[in-house]
Amino acid sequence: MKPSALREMTRDELIQKLSEIREAQFNLTFQHATGQLDNTAQLPKNRKDMARILTILSEMDGKA
């Protein structure tokens, strides 16, 4: 996701999105370990999305 799109979301929406991405990351990691994952590029993409969301959440905490 683009950071500009994430910055438009509310704190609750960001937390929900982070939860969804973490669950997807777990499933992708499990598939990768069992050799069933076809698109391995999704793993780093999810990690970067999680980092973006966590960064924006920490920025929100600093401004409050």
C-alpha positions in Angstrom: 0.0 0.0 0.0 1.0 3.5 -0.6 1.9 5.6 2.5 -0.4 8.4 1.3 -3.4 6.0 1.3 -2.4 4.7 4.8 -2.2 8.3 6.2 -5.8 8.9 5.2 -7.0 6.0 7.4 -8.0 6.3 11.0 -6.1 4.7 13.8 -8.6 1.9 14.2 -8.5 1.2 10.4 -4.7 1.0 10.5 -4.8 -1.4 13.4 -7.3 -3.6 11.6 -5.2 -3.5 8.4 -2.1 -4.4 10.4 -3.9 -7.4 11.9 -5.0 -8.6 8.4 -1.5 -8.2 7.0 0.0 -10.1 10.0 -2.4 -13.0 9.5 -1.6 -13.1 5.7 2.1 -13.0 6.5 1.7 -16.0 8.8 -0.1 -17.9 6.1 2.4 -17.0 3.5 5.3 -18.0 5.7 3.6 -21.4 6.4 3.0 -21.9 2.7 6.6 -21.0 1.9 7.9 -23.5 4.5 5.8 -26.3 3.1 6.8 -25.5 -0.5 3.3 -24.4 -1.6 4.0 -20.7 -2.2 4.1 -19.6 -5.8 4.6 -15.9 -5.4 7.5 -15.4 -3.0 7.6 -11.7 -3.7 4.6 -11.3 -1.5 6.6 -12.0 1.6 8.8 -8.9 1.6 5.9 -6.8 0.3 3.9 -7.7 3.4 6.8 -7.0 5.7 7.2 -3.5 4.2 3.5 -2.8 4.5 3.6 -3.8 8.2 6.5 -1.5 8.7 4.7 1.4 7.0 1.7 1.0 9.1 3.7 0.8 12.3 5.6 3.9 11.3 2.4 5.8 10.7 0.9 4.6 13.9 4.0 5.8 15.8 3.8 9.2 14.1 0.2 9.5 15.2 1.2 8.7 18.8 3.9 11.4 18.6 1.6 14.1 17.4 -1.1 13.5 20.0 
